[in-house]
Amino acid sequence: MRLSKVAWNALLASTSSIQIASAKSLPSKRVIAERDEDCPIAPKVFIIDMFPPEGDAWYGIPEFDLLEHNITVPGFSPLYPDAHCTASGEVCQLVTGESEINAASSIAALTFSPLFNLTSTYFFIAGIAGINPKVATTGSVTFARYAVQVALQYEFDAREIPSNFTTGYVPQGSTFPSEYPQSIYGTEVFEVNESLRQLAIGFAKTATLNDSSAAMAYRANYATTNAYLAGSQPPSVLGCDVATSDVYFSGALLGEAFENTTRLFTNGSGVYCTTAQEDNATLEALLRGAVNNLTDFSRIIVMRTASDFDRPYAGEADTENLFYANQGGFDPAIENIYLAGIKVVEGILGQWDSLFAKGVNASNYVGDIFGSLGGQPDFGPGSMFNDDPVVLRRGVAKKAKRTRLPVRMV
């Protein structure tokens, strides 16, 4: 989730009404589900949202009713304690709460809950994000192949960096911004199923996207800079990658630094376009489920719609861009979660028997930087497990050294 100051103030002003509306839309009786080993819910699609406006985009729609079945799940956020499902259980949704810790906690609780059978479920991350004007514009719908934890680095105040540094961010264990991380934590990069991503992009491109007059007027300012021409164009559906950072950064210098981080961490193949606060955390929790045969990591779609620019246009102050400008992108971004997202959900449900039930074969590596699920990552130092999936080797965690392992690209 990412909100400009203007959009955030508007959201705060309407928070009470949102909560009241949400409360009214839920059944008066909340069911605190108990373990049912014989009949867990087995969704075909599980929508993952991060805060109420993203979640509300799916309520009251004509295609299905997510509020027919509401299940309180132990471990979910105290603010958003329920999973919402259709009566059939084919489609479910949760709101994790913003930031990495909330996302990791809620998705871990979902993944290991006995209330659900998630082994054949498609997980659909559907939220808003900041956008890089070099790649796309507000209102656009993006689908990521890579999620990169760009803030998992050393950091110096920019006023104190050496003269030969371009940024105050330096990868862990390294001594220069352009050096690959020498100390790997395991959550730096995730790669999802490229074949599935292309199917999702195809579904979403059949949607007519929303826009606003305010967004049109604001994005026109980016046309004065050749590098930002994409930011001045109408909203579109495209494939590009997401950066994860709890720090809500803004400005050309940080934006360019994290463009470089995305390229570096993905061995040159990642294209940074959106910035959000949760995706690597969500993916790590789902990966741990896959290690335990509870989820299928090849059934993940990461969709982010663009609500605001991550840097100002030429001549605009960074503070104006972040705090005060009416960028006009928030409402279209929320609306396009539904407009594009429903096409993806309907595409999966409509072709379930013919394609999606058996799974979409990945044409690329799928997993984390460690190679935890088998295969050789096409980024980073290579598999730590010699192409021997952790999921098939239950004792690996006990055998692995607990110290941080230095790794170096050769």
Disulfide bonds with the S-S distance in Angstrom:
Cys85-Cys92 2.07
Cys240-Cys273 1.93
